[in-house]
Amino acid sequence: MANPSRLRAAALTTGAVLLAALLAGCGDGAGNGDPTAQKLDWKDCPAPSAAEGGGSSPSPLPDGTQWQCATMKAPVDWSRPKGDTLDIALIRARASGDPSRRIGSLIFNFGGPGGSGVTTLPAFGQDYATLNTRYDLVSFDPRGVGRSGPVECESDAQLDQYFQQDATPDDKAEQKQLVDRTKEFNANCEKHSGKMLPHVRTTDAARDMDLMRQVLGDDKLHYFGISYGTELGGVYAHLFPGHVGRAVLDAVVDPTKDPAQSALGQAQGFQLALDNFAADCTSKTEECPIGDTPQDVKDRIAKLLADLEKKPIPGAFPRQLTQTAATNGIAQALYSKDFWEYLTEGLQQAYEGDGKILMLLSDSMNGRSENGEYSNIAAANIAINCADEKQRYTADEVRQRLPQFRAASPLFGDYLAWGMLSCTDWAVPGAADHPDVSAPGAAPILVVGNTGDPATPYEGARKMVDALGKGVGVELTYKGQGHGAYDSKNKCVQSAVNGYLLDGKVPKAGTVCS
């Protein structure tokens, strides 16, 4: 959720990298001919940049495998492949098993859009140890993100104010404030990054991945896309069906929906996750500290948010926990069942007047570190979405849709509806109504949907399978909670995914794991 009023398909892992730490305490250059002929200079990885989220250089994997980083040159404008170039930051861990059994590189995108793969992959690399036996694990900062020509919009102080604004206006005066502040943010993006804004579309990132495939020396692109990474993977398959190797799409974006339909689907998805959280807390043998029944839990949360709109409470000093920040924090905790304990504790404390945990949850979603610096996930998220999405909504259109959104989610409905203003007055026109992922002739793509996913509702997996085309998409269902399936560590899911990526065994379509 890089926008304060729009929950996007941000990968769980992107926020989780920062969440753990918080709760614990474009350069352009001249083109130089054929970009596929370049040689990558792999070196020890530096500490992440501020735009990547900051922190320390990545630690080796448990088996001692070191992370290596390199920079790939890609055309800024793919319609002028010999023009100015852009640095694309890469990271890898070499395959740990028998070199004779190495398959190639497995490229990851963890979502957002706007998440840094260079910081996320090493944070969760041990989760992919089995895949690392036969693949080099590779990820990257997509164009506009992290070290790859990062889109820049506002200062840290301006972002603090931006994320505290009232994202659910109740009258025309508040609506005008939201519209004006959104226009200001978008104008600042154009001011600071205007040259990059036309060149951060998902189609551009997909072309970067095909260049990456060639530079890494692979005949086929082996790929693991999560959340928005599933959209990127689908677009890649559409553009380069003959280059698709073994690919997995997990936590699947519905490619058939426009932004309004996607936002409505997310309202339903986050409401389902909230319902499941409330039922889980009150079903345990010990007393649920935040309510006696599932409805009581949700009623108390609704009252808290209503009270915060009138009077914020202390958050992470010196900032106050506003209604917007609290809603954002609650949403972040619903991305994973592992976060539910933080949500319970955060709500307990907020009811007693202490909003720190909910504020830190919100910060992790927005890319704010404890030293007050922001990564560029907010700017990149909005820039990529607005470059992709043709639709531009008005305040009148949002008001007309509010009843539908409120019916979908009393808690998140207004928040997600007003978020549709994100791309209004954006400097660059959007590319299409929705992404084209049709990929006739591509190799099988394993599409994994989670029935309890809040950010990319389960129904999107079937829509992706259908859109990829007959004989391409293979659906696998996980009956679980949280955003994504593989990182739930469910043995059935991991066995199916590993079996395909490592041995080429395509699971039977319609396989269900629980």
LUMPA-569379 format. One record per residue (C-alpha): residue number from 0; chain; x, y, z; residue in three letters. Coordinates in steps of 0.001 Angstrom, whole numbers, padded with zeros to 6 digits. Example, Ala and Ser with C-alpha at 12.3 -4.5 7.8 and 13.67 -1.06 7.14 Angstrom:
<atoms>
> 0|A|012300|-004500|007800|ALA
> 1|A|013670|-001060|007140|SER
</atoms>
This chain:
<atoms>
> 0|A|000000|000000|000000|MET
> 1|A|002213|002730|-001231|ALA
> 2|A|-000658|005167|-001497|ASN
> 3|A|-002382|006225|001729|PRO
> 4|A|-005781|005637|000241|SER
> 5|A|-005186|002689|-002035|ARG
> 6|A|-004263|-000850|-001070|LEU
> 7|A|-002265|-002210|-003934|ARG
> 8|A|-001081|-005730|-004677|ALA
> 9|A|002046|-005256|-002624|ALA
> 10|A|003879|-008458|-001892|ALA
> 11|A|003876|-009602|001696|LEU
> 12|A|007636|-009925|001711|THR
> 13|A|008195|-006338|000609|THR
> 14|A|006593|-004968|003765|GLY
> 15|A|007800|-007801|005966|ALA
> 16|A|011467|-006930|005408|VAL
> 17|A|010928|-003568|007060|LEU
> 18|A|008288|-004730|009531|LEU
> 19|A|010681|-007067|011333|ALA
> 20|A|013177|-004262|011870|ALA
> 21|A|010543|-001748|012962|LEU
> 22|A|008927|-004006|015504|LEU
> 23|A|012367|-004910|016869|ALA
> 24|A|013183|-001482|017825|GLY
> 25|A|018484|007214|-013265|CYS
> 26|A|021436|007841|-014213|GLY
> 27|A|021227|007893|-017983|ASP
> 28|A|024204|007329|-020226|GLY
> 29|A|024913|007041|-023914|ALA
> 30|A|023912|003826|-025598|GLY
> 31|A|026723|001481|-026609|ASN
> 32|A|025405|-000841|-029289|GLY
> 33|A|023819|-004242|-028718|ASP
> 34|A|022643|-004452|-025076|PRO
> 35|A|022597|-008258|-025218|THR
> 36|A|026371|-008318|-025685|ALA
> 37|A|027155|-006759|-022297|GLN
> 38|A|028997|-008705|-019592|LYS
> 39|A|027864|-008386|-015972|LEU
> 40|A|030497|-007527|-013378|ASP
> 41|A|029398|-009408|-010258|TRP
> 42|A|030774|-008065|-006975|LYS
> 43|A|030015|-008142|-003253|ASP
> 44|A|026749|-006345|-002589|CYS
> 45|A|026793|-002853|-001068|PRO
> 46|A|024418|-001799|001675|ALA
> 47|A|020964|-001019|000273|PRO
> 48|A|020431|002565|-000814|SER
> 49|A|017864|004771|000899|ALA
> 50|A|015546|004240|-002078|ALA
> 51|A|015849|000480|-001538|GLU
> 52|A|014974|000845|002145|GLY
> 53|A|018441|001184|003695|GLY
> 54|A|020028|-001290|006106|GLY
> 55|A|023118|-003496|005969|SER
> 56|A|024707|-005527|003196|SER
> 57|A|022996|-008917|002836|PRO
> 58|A|024305|-011730|005019|SER
> 59|A|025318|-015030|003394|PRO
> 60|A|022766|-017807|003129|LEU
> 61|A|022848|-020443|005922|PRO
> 62|A|025029|-022698|003762|ASP
> 63|A|027568|-019898|003325|GLY
> 64|A|026568|-018884|-000203|THR
> 65|A|027424|-015227|-000753|GLN
> 66|A|025178|-012707|-002442|TRP
> 67|A|026586|-010934|-005486|GLN
> 68|A|025387|-007745|-007144|CYS
> 69|A|025767|-006327|-010638|ALA
> 70|A|024348|-003643|-012897|THR
> 71|A|022732|-004298|-016259|MET
> 72|A|022371|-001573|-018891|LYS
> 73|A|018921|-001374|-020478|ALA
> 74|A|017529|001157|-022946|PRO
> 75|A|015583|003921|-021228|VAL
> 76|A|013182|003900|-024167|ASP
> 77|A|012674|000452|-025679|TRP
> 78|A|011496|002060|-028933|SER
> 79|A|015053|003428|-029204|ARG
> 80|A|017153|000421|-028126|PRO
> 81|A|020443|002142|-029027|LYS
> 82|A|019593|005367|-027206|GLY
> 83|A|020279|006390|-023622|ASP
> 84|A|020626|003594|-021093|THR
> 85|A|019362|002925|-017598|LEU
> 86|A|021141|000964|-014847|ASP
> 87|A|019124|-002051|-013635|ILE
> 88|A|020363|-003337|-010261|ALA
> 89|A|020635|-007148|-009957|LEU
> 90|A|021389|-009579|-007143|ILE
> 91|A|022078|-013304|-007225|ARG
> 92|A|023085|-016346|-005186|ALA
> 93|A|024833|-018969|-007300|ARG
> 94|A|023317|-022461|-007422|ALA
> 95|A|024500|-024460|-004423|SER
> 96|A|024187|-028004|-005809|GLY
> 97|A|025998|-030159|-008332|ASP
> 98|A|026999|-027835|-011217|PRO
> 99|A|026110|-030538|-013738|SER
> 100|A|022465|-030372|-012574|ARG
> 101|A|022163|-026575|-012682|ARG
> 102|A|019102|-025506|-014704|ILE
> 103|A|019868|-021797|-015024|GLY
> 104|A|018699|-018595|-013344|SER
> 105|A|015378|-018292|-011507|LEU
> 106|A|014278|-014659|-011611|ILE
> 107|A|012026|-013348|-008836|PHE
> 108|A|009717|-010354|-008671|ASN
> 109|A|008098|-009888|-005268|PHE
> 110|A|005473|-007351|-006220|GLY
> 111|A|004400|-003866|-005295|GLY
> 112|A|004755|-002636|-007899|PRO
> 113|A|007695|-000770|-006436|GLY
> 114|A|009318|-003364|-004196|GLY
> 115|A|013094|-003758|-004335|SER
> 116|A|014027|-007297|-005317|GLY
> 117|A|017641|-006558|-004406|VAL
> 118|A|016674|-006179|-000741|THR
> 119|A|013762|-008638|-000610|THR
> 120|A|015402|-011733|-002106|LEU
> 121|A|018254|-011986|000426|PRO
> 122|A|015862|-011293|003300|ALA
> 123|A|013906|-014426|002350|PHE
> 124|A|016525|-016345|000388|GLY
> 125|A|016638|-019255|002823|GLN
> 126|A|012972|-019940|002015|ASP
> 127|A|014110|-020857|-001495|TYR
> 128|A|017053|-023071|-000444|ALA
> 129|A|015610|-026098|-002234|THR
> 130|A|015268|-024141|-005473|LEU
> 131|A|018789|-022792|-004988|ASN
> 132|A|020194|-026303|-005384|THR
> 133|A|019596|-026165|-009145|ARG
> 134|A|019075|-022468|-009869|TYR
> 135|A|020968|-019260|-009392|ASP
> 136|A|018472|-017206|-007379|LEU
> 137|A|018211|-013808|-009104|VAL
> 138|A|016184|-010677|-008463|SER
> 139|A|016325|-007033|-009460|PHE
> 140|A|015058|-003546|-008819|ASP
> 141|A|012613|-002942|-011682|PRO
> 142|A|013006|000328|-013547|ARG
> 143|A|011836|003236|-011402|GLY
> 144|A|012591|001289|-008206|VAL
> 145|A|015489|001318|-005725|GLY
> 146|A|018792|001645|-007597|ARG
> 147|A|017222|001321|-011048|SER
> 148|A|016527|004931|-011995|GLY
> 149|A|014289|005485|-008963|PRO
> 150|A|011251|007692|-009352|VAL
> 151|A|011409|010473|-006775|GLU
> 152|A|008461|012619|-005753|CYS
> 153|A|008633|014132|-002262|GLU
> 154|A|010914|014520|000739|SER
> 155|A|010636|012396|003868|ASP
> 156|A|008930|015274|005705|ALA
> 157|A|006435|015737|002880|GLN
> 158|A|005710|011994|002845|LEU
> 159|A|005045|012011|006583|ASP
> 160|A|002358|014598|005931|GLN
> 161|A|001073|012801|002838|TYR
> 162|A|000534|009524|004671|PHE
> 163|A|-001248|011262|007552|GLN
> 164|A|-003854|013021|005437|GLN
> 165|A|-007537|012168|005749|ASP
> 166|A|-007960|009503|003059|ALA
> 167|A|-011716|009060|003615|THR
> 168|A|-013263|012530|003241|PRO
> 169|A|-016733|013079|004699|ASP
> 170|A|-017703|016366|003024|ASP
> 171|A|-016821|018498|000024|LYS
> 172|A|-014225|020515|001921|ALA
> 173|A|-012342|017358|002923|GLU
> 174|A|-012741|015968|-000589|GLN
> 175|A|-011139|019096|-002023|LYS
> 176|A|-008231|018748|000402|GLN
> 177|A|-007640|015162|-000717|LEU
> 178|A|-007894|016037|-004420|VAL
> 179|A|-005569|019022|-004030|ASP
> 180|A|-002984|017033|-002065|ARG
> 181|A|-003060|014239|-004638|THR
> 182|A|-002514|016774|-007414|LYS
> 183|A|000405|018254|-005465|GLU
> 184|A|002028|014848|-005016|PHE
> 185|A|001613|013985|-008685|ASN
> 186|A|003000|017373|-009757|ALA
> 187|A|006053|016797|-007573|ASN
> 188|A|006600|013418|-009250|CYS
> 189|A|006607|015128|-012639|GLU
> 190|A|008923|017863|-011339|LYS
> 191|A|011541|015472|-009965|HIS
> 192|A|011199|012448|-012278|SER
> 193|A|009406|013606|-015386|GLY
> 194|A|011886|011993|-017783|LYS
> 195|A|011392|008545|-016237|MET
> 196|A|007604|008551|-015907|LEU
> 197|A|006838|007479|-019510|PRO
> 198|A|009272|004557|-019253|HIS
> 199|A|008202|002607|-016150|VAL
> 200|A|005347|000583|-017628|ARG
> 201|A|005091|-003130|-016942|THR
> 202|A|005769|-003793|-020612|THR
> 203|A|009110|-001972|-020205|ASP
> 204|A|009997|-004109|-017172|ALA
> 205|A|009058|-007258|-019109|ALA
> 206|A|011438|-006263|-021907|ARG
> 207|A|014126|-005676|-019280|ASP
> 208|A|013567|-009238|-018050|MET
> 209|A|014050|-010663|-021520|ASP
> 210|A|017286|-008729|-021838|LEU
> 211|A|018237|-010071|-018399|MET
> 212|A|017551|-013613|-019595|ARG
> 213|A|019940|-013155|-022490|GLN
> 214|A|022661|-011420|-020493|VAL
> 215|A|022482|-014169|-017841|LEU
> 216|A|022999|-016735|-020596|GLY
> 217|A|019620|-018515|-020440|ASP
> 218|A|017695|-019794|-023449|ASP
> 219|A|014433|-019611|-021486|LYS
> 220|A|013207|-017345|-018686|LEU
> 221|A|012562|-019329|-015505|HIS
> 222|A|010457|-017110|-013284|TYR
> 223|A|008799|-016835|-009869|PHE
> 224|A|006372|-013910|-009658|GLY
> 225|A|004475|-012952|-006523|ILE
> 226|A|001552|-010487|-006316|SER
> 227|A|002156|-007733|-008908|TYR
> 228|A|004960|-010026|-010053|GLY
> 229|A|002225|-012272|-011478|THR
> 230|A|001036|-009432|-013692|GLU
> 231|A|004609|-008796|-014799|LEU
> 232|A|005020|-012512|-015520|GLY
> 233|A|001800|-012624|-017519|GLY
> 234|A|002804|-009590|-019570|VAL
> 235|A|006205|-011185|-020216|TYR
> 236|A|004524|-014375|-021421|ALA
> 237|A|002329|-012325|-023752|HIS
> 238|A|005293|-010479|-025252|LEU
> 239|A|007693|-013447|-025373|PHE
> 240|A|005669|-016698|-025302|PRO
> 241|A|008452|-018674|-026926|GLY
> 242|A|010937|-017608|-024249|HIS
> 243|A|008908|-018824|-021267|VAL
> 244|A|010634|-021599|-019346|GLY
> 245|A|009334|-022895|-016019|ARG
> 246|A|007246|-020148|-014448|ALA
> 247|A|005190|-019846|-011262|VAL
> 248|A|002687|-017083|-010476|LEU
> 249|A|001705|-016891|-006782|ASP
> 250|A|-000843|-014457|-005225|ALA
> 251|A|-002358|-013711|-008576|VAL
> 252|A|-003497|-010349|-009901|VAL
> 253|A|-006722|-010570|-011902|ASP
> 254|A|-005644|-009331|-015356|PRO
> 255|A|-009214|-008792|-016557|THR
> 256|A|-010198|-006067|-014092|LYS
> 257|A|-009871|-002315|-014448|ASP
> 258|A|-008593|-000296|-011435|PRO
> 259|A|-012062|000277|-009988|ALA
> 260|A|-012935|-003400|-010205|GLN
> 261|A|-009577|-004322|-008671|SER
> 262|A|-010094|-001891|-005803|ALA
> 263|A|-013565|-003321|-005164|LEU
> 264|A|-012124|-006840|-005191|GLY
> 265|A|-009526|-005789|-002649|GLN
> 266|A|-012235|-004312|-000429|ALA
> 267|A|-013901|-007722|-000424|GLN
> 268|A|-010562|-009481|000085|GLY
> 269|A|-009448|-007411|003048|PHE
> 270|A|-012902|-007681|004610|GLN
> 271|A|-012680|-011470|004295|LEU
> 272|A|-009256|-011419|005945|ALA
> 273|A|-010588|-009229|008755|LEU
> 274|A|-013529|-011599|009240|ASP
> 275|A|-011107|-014533|009438|ASN
> 276|A|-008858|-012695|011898|PHE
> 277|A|-011785|-011862|014174|ALA
> 278|A|-013128|-015424|014033|ALA
> 279|A|-009693|-016850|014794|ASP
> 280|A|-009157|-014654|017842|CYS
> 281|A|-012537|-015438|019391|THR
> 282|A|-012401|-019182|018628|SER
> 283|A|-009388|-019924|020808|LYS
> 284|A|-009620|-021489|024238|THR
> 285|A|-008091|-018443|025910|GLU
> 286|A|-010017|-015188|026023|GLU
> 287|A|-009713|-012936|022978|CYS
> 288|A|-008429|-009613|024363|PRO
> 289|A|-010042|-007469|021665|ILE
> 290|A|-013623|-008735|021621|GLY
> 291|A|-016032|-011423|022768|ASP
> 292|A|-017413|-012382|019343|THR
> 293|A|-016218|-011830|015769|PRO
> 294|A|-018759|-009036|015321|GLN
> 295|A|-017678|-007457|018618|ASP
> 296|A|-014059|-007420|017418|VAL
> 297|A|-015067|-005656|014192|LYS
> 298|A|-017390|-003236|015975|ASP
> 299|A|-014610|-002190|018348|ARG
> 300|A|-012215|-001651|015433|ILE
> 301|A|-014833|000479|013660|ALA
> 302|A|-015311|002567|016803|LYS
> 303|A|-011555|003020|017177|LEU
> 304|A|-011279|004331|013623|LEU
> 305|A|-014237|006672|014109|ALA
> 306|A|-012676|008007|017309|ASP
> 307|A|-009303|008491|015618|LEU
> 308|A|-010885|010618|012929|GLU
> 309|A|-012005|013032|015626|LYS
> 310|A|-008951|012746|017864|LYS
> 311|A|-005708|010959|016936|PRO
> 312|A|-003669|009271|019671|ILE
> 313|A|000117|009132|020197|PRO
> 314|A|001752|006875|017628|GLY
> 315|A|005482|006606|016936|ALA
> 316|A|006794|009795|018518|PHE
> 317|A|006368|012570|017527|PRO
> 318|A|003685|011489|015065|ARG
> 319|A|000056|010828|015908|GLN
> 320|A|-001900|007725|014916|LEU
> 321|A|-004610|009022|012611|THR
> 322|A|-007568|007148|011207|GLN
> 323|A|-005691|006787|007909|THR
> 324|A|-002535|005395|009523|ALA
> 325|A|-004535|002976|011654|ALA
> 326|A|-006472|001659|008668|THR
> 327|A|-003206|001248|006792|ASN
> 328|A|-001633|-000592|009732|GLY
> 329|A|-004575|-002955|010108|ILE
> 330|A|-004388|-003775|006407|ALA
> 331|A|-000666|-004497|006629|GLN
> 332|A|-001245|-006996|009453|ALA
> 333|A|-003845|-008822|007371|LEU
> 334|A|-001253|-009723|004723|TYR
> 335|A|-000089|-012705|006757|SER
> 336|A|-001459|-014843|009565|LYS
> 337|A|002000|-014459|011123|ASP
> 338|A|001179|-010772|011636|PHE
> 339|A|-002134|-011361|013404|TRP
> 340|A|-000481|-011396|016831|GLU
> 341|A|000926|-007923|016121|TYR
> 342|A|-002530|-006732|015110|LEU
> 343|A|-004069|-008079|018305|THR
> 344|A|-001414|-006421|020436|GLU
> 345|A|-001593|-003211|018421|GLY
> 346|A|-005354|-002983|018839|LEU
> 347|A|-005089|-003687|022572|GLN
> 348|A|-002632|-000862|022981|GLN
> 349|A|-004604|001517|020763|ALA
> 350|A|-007709|000983|022891|TYR
> 351|A|-005572|002117|025825|GLU
> 352|A|-004364|005215|023971|GLY
> 353|A|-001050|003928|022570|ASP
> 354|A|-000916|003760|018762|GLY
> 355|A|002755|002818|018301|LYS
> 356|A|002333|-000734|016976|ILE
> 357|A|-000388|000209|014490|LEU
> 358|A|001781|003135|013386|MET
> 359|A|004794|000865|012847|LEU
> 360|A|002660|-001559|010860|LEU
> 361|A|001571|001362|008694|SER
> 362|A|005166|002535|008317|ASP
> 363|A|006233|-000897|007090|SER
> 364|A|003610|-000766|004346|MET
> 365|A|004660|002730|003298|ASN
> 366|A|008388|002011|003252|GLY
> 367|A|009322|004218|006231|ARG
> 368|A|012285|003075|008308|SER
> 369|A|012631|003861|011997|GLU
> 370|A|015089|006673|011228|ASN
> 371|A|012357|008483|009295|GLY
> 372|A|013680|007769|005807|GLU
> 373|A|011368|006406|003130|TYR
> 374|A|012233|003990|000383|SER
> 375|A|010858|005014|-002989|ASN
> 376|A|008154|002324|-002995|ILE
> 377|A|005371|004920|-002740|ALA
> 378|A|006608|006946|-005689|ALA
> 379|A|007394|003876|-007791|ALA
> 380|A|004087|002217|-006981|ASN
> 381|A|002046|005164|-008144|ILE
> 382|A|004249|005865|-011165|ALA
> 383|A|004064|002283|-012464|ILE
> 384|A|000334|001930|-011829|ASN
> 385|A|-000465|005257|-013464|CYS
> 386|A|001737|004486|-016465|ALA
> 387|A|-000077|001155|-016886|ASP
> 388|A|-003685|002138|-016172|GLU
> 389|A|-005642|004132|-018732|LYS
> 390|A|-008483|005087|-016390|GLN
> 391|A|-008573|008474|-014621|ARG
> 392|A|-011346|008790|-012028|TYR
> 393|A|-012992|011924|-010656|THR
> 394|A|-014324|012678|-007186|ALA
> 395|A|-017871|012512|-008568|ASP
> 396|A|-017243|009003|-009909|GLU
> 397|A|-015859|007900|-006564|VAL
> 398|A|-018895|009251|-004715|ARG
> 399|A|-021196|007331|-007059|GLN
> 400|A|-019355|004096|-006292|ARG
> 401|A|-019170|004525|-002502|LEU
> 402|A|-022321|002490|-001698|PRO
> 403|A|-020923|-000497|-003592|GLN
> 404|A|-017557|-000250|-001819|PHE
> 405|A|-019175|000147|001602|ARG
> 406|A|-021277|-002941|000976|ALA
> 407|A|-018103|-004850|000130|ALA
> 408|A|-016293|-003656|003268|SER
> 409|A|-017591|-001368|005998|PRO
> 410|A|-014002|-000896|007196|LEU
> 411|A|-011950|-000626|003996|PHE
> 412|A|-014588|000432|001451|GLY
> 413|A|-014258|004217|001637|ASP
> 414|A|-010494|003953|001899|TYR
> 415|A|-010144|001929|-001289|LEU
> 416|A|-012756|003879|-003216|ALA
> 417|A|-011087|007237|-002637|TRP
> 418|A|-007761|005670|-003570|GLY
> 419|A|-008981|005557|-007162|MET
> 420|A|-008010|009240|-007390|LEU
> 421|A|-004306|008303|-007300|SER
> 422|A|-003746|008737|-011034|CYS
> 423|A|-005982|011764|-011566|THR
> 424|A|-003923|014546|-013174|ASP
> 425|A|-000950|012211|-013682|TRP
> 426|A|001535|013615|-016183|ALA
> 427|A|001710|010499|-018392|VAL
> 428|A|-001276|008783|-020035|PRO
> 429|A|-001952|005207|-019016|GLY
> 430|A|-001293|002402|-021453|ALA
> 431|A|-004390|000186|-021353|ALA
> 432|A|-007670|-000704|-019651|ASP
> 433|A|-006031|-003845|-018267|HIS
> 434|A|-002909|-005863|-019033|PRO
> 435|A|-002820|-008296|-021951|ASP
> 436|A|-001478|-011648|-020749|VAL
> 437|A|-002651|-013927|-023559|SER
> 438|A|000270|-016231|-024320|ALA
> 439|A|-000610|-018853|-026936|PRO
> 440|A|002177|-021350|-027392|GLY
> 441|A|003930|-020603|-024092|ALA
> 442|A|005152|-023408|-021846|ALA
> 443|A|002895|-024321|-018897|PRO
> 444|A|002686|-021613|-016220|ILE
> 445|A|001738|-022726|-012704|LEU
> 446|A|-000832|-020291|-011250|VAL
> 447|A|-001290|-020511|-007459|VAL
> 448|A|-004319|-018924|-005766|GLY
> 449|A|-004958|-018630|-002016|ASN
> 450|A|-008606|-018696|-000905|THR
> 451|A|-007893|-016316|002007|GLY
> 452|A|-005729|-013809|000141|ASP
> 453|A|-006715|-010217|001022|PRO
> 454|A|-004727|-008262|-001561|ALA
> 455|A|-005106|-010459|-004642|THR
> 456|A|-008414|-012279|-004146|PRO
> 457|A|-008523|-015968|-005009|TYR
> 458|A|-010812|-015523|-008015|GLU
> 459|A|-007962|-013794|-009860|GLY
> 460|A|-006104|-017078|-010262|ALA
> 461|A|-008843|-018590|-012427|ARG
> 462|A|-009081|-015360|-014454|LYS
> 463|A|-005318|-015459|-015051|MET
> 464|A|-005478|-019099|-016167|VAL
> 465|A|-008264|-018301|-018623|ASP
> 466|A|-006516|-015176|-019926|ALA
> 467|A|-003185|-016939|-020477|LEU
> 468|A|-004977|-019291|-022819|GLY
> 469|A|-005699|-022963|-023296|LYS
> 470|A|-002831|-025246|-022408|GLY
> 471|A|-000771|-022527|-020716|VAL
> 472|A|-002162|-021687|-017272|GLY
> 473|A|-002355|-024547|-014722|VAL
> 474|A|-004307|-023659|-011571|GLU
> 475|A|-003335|-024774|-008059|LEU
> 476|A|-005513|-023798|-005072|THR
> 477|A|-004281|-023268|-001517|TYR
> 478|A|-006964|-023141|001166|LYS
> 479|A|-005146|-020837|003553|GLY
> 480|A|-004745|-017333|004933|GLN
> 481|A|-002541|-014446|003929|GLY
> 482|A|-001054|-013016|000769|HIS
> 483|A|000518|-015783|-001294|GLY
> 484|A|000912|-019518|-000818|ALA
> 485|A|004504|-020709|-001226|TYR
> 486|A|005840|-018691|001703|ASP
> 487|A|003083|-020076|003936|SER
> 488|A|005402|-023116|004045|LYS
> 489|A|002490|-025409|003248|ASN
> 490|A|004170|-028691|002258|LYS
> 491|A|001633|-029509|-000444|CYS
> 492|A|002102|-026146|-002165|VAL
> 493|A|005870|-026215|-001883|GLN
> 494|A|006064|-029781|-003156|SER
> 495|A|004000|-028883|-006232|ALA
> 496|A|005964|-025709|-006976|VAL
> 497|A|009351|-027319|-006365|ASN
> 498|A|008377|-030355|-008429|GLY
> 499|A|007613|-028152|-011404|TYR
> 500|A|010548|-025755|-011130|LEU
> 501|A|013130|-028425|-010330|LEU
> 502|A|011893|-031459|-012263|ASP
> 503|A|009404|-030094|-014784|GLY
> 504|A|006505|-032030|-013257|LYS
> 505|A|003350|-030053|-014002|VAL
> 506|A|000735|-030594|-011247|PRO
> 507|A|-002682|-031803|-012267|LYS
> 508|A|-004871|-028801|-013073|ALA
> 509|A|-007259|-028083|-010232|GLY
> 510|A|-005010|-029523|-007509|THR
> 511|A|-006099|-028312|-004048|VAL
> 512|A|-003782|-027939|-001038|CYS
> 513|A|-005024|-027234|002476|SER
</atoms>
